[in-house]
């Protein structure tokens, strides 16, 4: 479809720059069609404007629904339909919001600049609201479905609503320097599992993270510094994309056994009160003979037998999720021997910040054994290597 006419093209960015269009129309060829080489019905509808100065033409992507309504009105007018029946718009100057590019970034760094009466633009992809003394997350923020980066650092937030998990595009969440005491299971089970790559929970009051935290498997950068953590999540090894981890100045006595599965670029565990490991002093929680429940649980994990809440009570499913792994590779549930051994952190990270002021890069890590035989074999090797 082609039309020869007088056309004036005005950039919608001009008003935001304090400029005006030249106000003169040019002879042009207006074409409505699809991109060359695209199949029929695919690639969307384009409007192309060709002038004497630009014969190659400029292409403009058209919203299919709005274009359909626009052309319908043109067709009805061409057919001589009564003006009163036509879906016509008043010929008035456009609003600024109609011609300016949608706002995608907003940065607020003081309480007086925080919008109390105005809504946030729904087009926002990056929102920072720091130093605003927020006690909770504004529900209006949770309606911004295009958000990719949300920075609420340096506020007074004590709790995260589960609806944060409804921000399906959220890749970065910064909650540095707030009053958080926990990170809810609901958020771990939300759509954040597929989107969240950066999470900053540093300088809060968190004592522990739930087991389900390790379902956030797209995490690349995790900051947990300056909290009150007494342990790291049990299944840390599930965070296969994690490359940057900092948990400095917490209260960690040791690292979980799954920690050895990580493959990091940078690791910072400085300032934790790590205990001195002693493999010769085990914590023995063996039950001999093994209970029927322990035998069944070990078999389920070892042979990867499918299970779920539709087959087993939920508390049994939860127990199976936290099954421990012996050095021999077998699973154990509540019957095991536990010790702590020293691990050089360079085994899991390329760059390691010193653990203490003495220049150390080693930390204690938990080891589990499913039987006395497995522990005895480990002990023999340990005594030989240290003899």
Secondary structure as UniProt FT lines:
FT   STRAND          2..7
FT   TURN            12..14
FT   HELIX           15..17
FT   STRAND          26..33
FT   TURN            36..37
FT   TURN            40..41
FT   STRAND          45..51
FT   TURN            55..56
FT   STRAND          58..62
FT   HELIX           64..78
FT   TURN            79..80
FT   HELIX           83..85
FT   HELIX           96..99
FT   STRAND          105..108
FT   HELIX           111..113
FT   TURN            122..123
FT   STRAND          126..129
FT   TURN            139..140
FT   HELIX           141..143
FT   TURN            145..146
FT   STRAND          149..151
FT   HELIX           162..166
FT   TURN            168..169
FT   STRAND          172..174
FT   HELIX           185..188
FT   HELIX           192..195
FT   STRAND          198..200
FT   HELIX           211..215
FT   TURN            217..218
FT   STRAND          221..223
FT   TURN            234..235
FT   HELIX           236..238
FT   TURN            240..241
FT   STRAND          244..246
FT   HELIX           257..261
FT   STRAND          264..268
FT   TURN            270..271
FT   TURN            279..280
FT   STRAND          283..284
FT   HELIX           292..302
FT   TURN            303..304
FT   TURN            309..311
FT   HELIX           314..321
FT   STRAND          324..326
FT   TURN            327..328
FT   STRAND          331..332
FT   STRAND          337..344
FT   HELIX           345..347
FT   STRAND          349..353
FT   TURN            357..358
FT   STRAND          362..369
FT   HELIX           372..385
//
